[in-house]
Amino acid sequence: MSHSERLTLEEAASYLRKSPSWLYRNRERLSIKGYKIGGCWQFYKDDLDTYIDSTASVSNSYSRPSRTTSNTVVLVAS
């Protein structure tokens, strides 16, 4: 079985658009597959995609936001 890219806890949380503490606290309860390797949590992108797909509504009305490789900075005037 070949896996996709392996992500750290911080990278996986960013991919899910959650905080690292949220992912750490909820990974087991929500059945998000993770692996502790050398004392650090690792997640495969394919497993995260499976979790995302499982949270989509039955009617498929959920549209997954597109991901880009560029970072966008938004400045807000005060």
C-alpha positions as CSV (number, residue, x, y, z in Angstrom):
1,M,0.0,0.0,0.0
2,S,1.5,3.3,-1.0
3,H,0.6,6.4,1.0
4,S,0.5,10.0,0.0
5,E,2.6,12.8,1.5
6,R,3.3,12.6,5.2
7,L,2.5,15.7,7.3
8,T,3.5,16.8,10.8
9,L,0.8,17.6,13.3
10,E,1.1,21.3,12.5
11,E,0.9,20.8,8.8
12,A,-2.0,18.4,9.1
13,A,-3.9,20.8,11.3
14,S,-3.3,23.6,8.7
15,Y,-4.5,21.3,5.9
16,L,-7.7,20.7,7.9
17,R,-8.0,24.4,8.7
18,K,-7.9,23.6,12.5
19,S,-5.4,24.3,15.2
20,P,-2.8,21.7,16.2
21,S,-4.3,21.4,19.6
22,W,-7.8,20.7,18.1
23,L,-6.3,17.9,15.9
24,Y,-4.4,16.4,18.8
25,R,-7.4,16.4,21.1
26,N,-10.0,15.2,18.5
27,R,-8.0,12.8,16.3
28,E,-9.0,9.6,18.2
29,R,-12.7,10.6,18.8
30,L,-13.2,11.5,15.1
31,S,-11.2,8.5,13.8
32,I,-8.6,10.7,12.1
33,K,-5.7,8.3,11.5
34,G,-2.4,9.4,12.8
35,Y,0.9,7.7,13.6
36,K,3.4,8.5,16.4
37,I,6.8,8.2,14.8
38,G,9.9,8.9,16.9
39,G,7.7,10.8,19.5
40,C,6.1,13.1,16.8
41,W,2.6,12.7,15.3
42,Q,2.5,12.2,11.6
43,F,-0.5,12.1,9.3
44,Y,-0.9,11.0,5.7
45,K,-2.7,13.4,3.3
46,D,-4.8,10.5,2.0
47,D,-6.1,9.8,5.5
48,L,-7.0,13.4,6.0
49,D,-8.8,13.5,2.7
50,T,-10.8,10.4,3.8
51,Y,-11.7,12.2,7.0
52,I,-12.8,15.3,5.1
53,D,-14.9,13.3,2.7
54,S,-16.5,11.5,5.6
55,T,-17.7,14.8,7.0
56,A,-19.4,15.8,3.8
57,S,-23.2,15.7,4.0
58,V,-25.1,12.8,2.5
59,S,-26.7,15.1,-0.1
60,N,-23.2,16.1,-1.3
61,S,-24.1,19.8,-0.8
62,Y,-20.7,20.3,0.8
63,S,-18.2,21.8,-1.5
64,R,-14.6,21.4,-0.4
65,P,-12.7,24.7,-0.7
66,S,-10.0,24.8,-3.3
67,R,-6.4,24.8,-2.0
68,T,-3.7,26.8,-3.5
69,T,0.0,26.6,-3.0
70,S,0.4,30.4,-2.6
71,N,-0.1,32.2,0.7
72,T,-2.5,35.2,0.7
73,V,-2.1,38.0,3.2
74,V,-5.1,40.2,4.0
75,L,-4.5,43.6,5.6
76,V,-7.3,45.2,7.5
77,A,-7.2,48.9,8.2
78,S,-8.1,49.9,11.7
